[in-house]
Amino acid sequence: GKRKIHYLFEDGKEMAEEYDVQSGQLVSRKWREKNTLGGSGKWQVEVGEPTSPLLGALESELIKESSSNVCPIFMRKDTLSSFQWRIRNLPYPKEVYSVSVEKEQHCCVIRTTNKKYYKKFSIPDLDRYQLPLDAAALSFTHANNTLIITYQKPKEILDAEKQLQKELKKIKAANSGDGDCKTQ
């Protein structure tokens, strides 16, 4: 149900994206750069569920602490029309939160009136297209101990994503199996 696209750039950077086959929606985007010795660095998750560095593949088989006891988890999950961030494990009511745009620093800021949470984050997609932040496009809500921040995608990004989807439909999928290679 997912389609993975892997990009290699001339400067040595790599990007891997996963799209939902049904909707064409971006599920995850990760970036990786070469380290100082020329080897592959660690993947940095831009969109999607962050992977736990401690637990990895055996996560479901290990004993782990309750999700209500851990610090807030910041992650990005986009929709077709907006960029969306979810911050889990924030138990305070909606009135406590303030989400604003810092135009000079080109980032968004989350604050709480009780001084229990503060976070600055940028929108890399807008940076890549060199688009300014618009405070009117930013909104937030709170439900189930999760703060949900939404930024409506500008027309330029929506048009670029439509064009990208057209290009991705033209690409033939590579075989993920072993093919006909047999050992003797």
JODAJO-V285895 format. One record per pair of residues at least 4 apart in sequence whose ideal C-beta (glycine too) atoms are under 7 Angstrom apart, sorted by sequence separation. I is the first residue (numbers start at 1). J is the second residue. D is the distance in whole Angstrom. If there is no record, write none. Layout:
((I,J,D) (I,J,D))
This chain:
((9,13,4) (20,24,7) (34,38,6) (35,39,5) (52,56,7) (55,59,4) (58,62,6) (65,69,5) (78,82,7) (92,96,4) (112,116,5) (123,127,7) (124,128,6) (125,129,7) (153,157,5) (155,159,6) (156,160,6) (157,161,6) (158,162,7) (159,163,7) (160,164,6) (161,165,6) (162,166,7) (163,167,7) (164,168,6) (165,169,7) (175,179,6) (19,24,6) (20,25,5) (34,39,7) (45,50,5) (65,70,6) (78,83,5) (79,84,6) (102,107,5) (112,117,5) (122,127,6) (126,131,5) (142,147,5) (153,158,5) (8,14,6) (19,25,7) (34,40,7) (35,41,5) (45,51,7) (78,84,6) (7,14,7) (19,26,6) (20,27,6) (34,41,6) (52,59,6) (55,62,6) (76,83,7) (77,84,5) (101,108,6) (102,109,6) (110,117,7) (111,118,6) (126,133,7) (140,147,6) (141,148,5) (7,15,4) (19,27,6) (32,40,6) (33,41,5) (76,84,7) (110,118,7) (140,148,6) (17,26,6) (18,27,4) (32,41,5) (55,64,7) (76,85,5) (77,86,6) (99,108,7) (100,109,5) (110,119,4) (140,149,5) (6,16,5) (18,28,5) (32,42,7) (75,85,7) (140,150,7) (17,28,7) (32,43,5) (74,85,7) (75,86,6) (99,110,5) (109,120,5) (139,150,5) (4,16,6) (5,17,5) (17,29,5) (32,44,7) (30,43,4) (31,44,5) (74,87,5) (97,110,7) (98,111,5) (107,120,5) (108,121,6) (138,151,5) (4,18,5) (15,29,7) (16,30,5) (30,44,6) (73,87,7) (107,121,6) (137,151,5) (3,18,7) (30,45,5) (31,46,6) (72,87,5) (73,88,4) (97,112,6) (107,122,5) (137,152,4) (2,18,5) (3,19,5) (15,31,5) (30,46,7) (72,88,6) (73,89,6) (96,112,5) (106,122,6) (2,19,7) (28,45,7) (29,46,5) (72,89,5) (96,113,5) (2,20,6) (3,21,5) (13,31,6) (14,32,5) (29,47,4) (71,89,7) (72,90,5) (96,114,6) (1,20,7) (2,21,6) (28,47,6) (29,48,7) (70,89,6) (1,21,5) (13,33,5) (28,48,3) (92,112,6) (1,22,7) (12,33,6) (26,47,6) (27,48,6) (68,89,7) (106,127,7) (12,34,4) (67,89,7) (92,114,7) (131,154,6) (92,116,7) (2,27,6) (50,75,6) (131,156,6) (49,75,6) (90,117,6) (106,133,6) (129,156,6) (123,151,6) (129,157,6) (47,76,5) (48,77,7) (103,132,7) (46,76,7) (103,133,6) (108,138,7) (47,78,6) (101,133,5) (125,157,6) (101,135,4) (85,121,7) (101,138,6) (99,138,6) (83,123,6) (99,140,5) (83,125,7) (97,140,6) (72,117,6) (74,119,7) (97,142,7) (94,141,7) (94,142,4) (93,142,7) (97,147,6) (99,149,6) (26,78,6) (91,145,5) (25,80,6) (90,145,6) (89,145,6) (90,146,7) (88,145,7) (90,147,5) (88,146,5) (87,146,7) (86,146,6) (87,147,4) (86,148,6) (84,148,7) (85,149,5) (84,149,7) (84,150,5) (82,150,5) (83,151,5) (82,151,6) (82,152,5) (83,153,6) (81,152,7) (82,153,6) (81,153,6) (46,124,6) (24,165,5) (5,168,7))
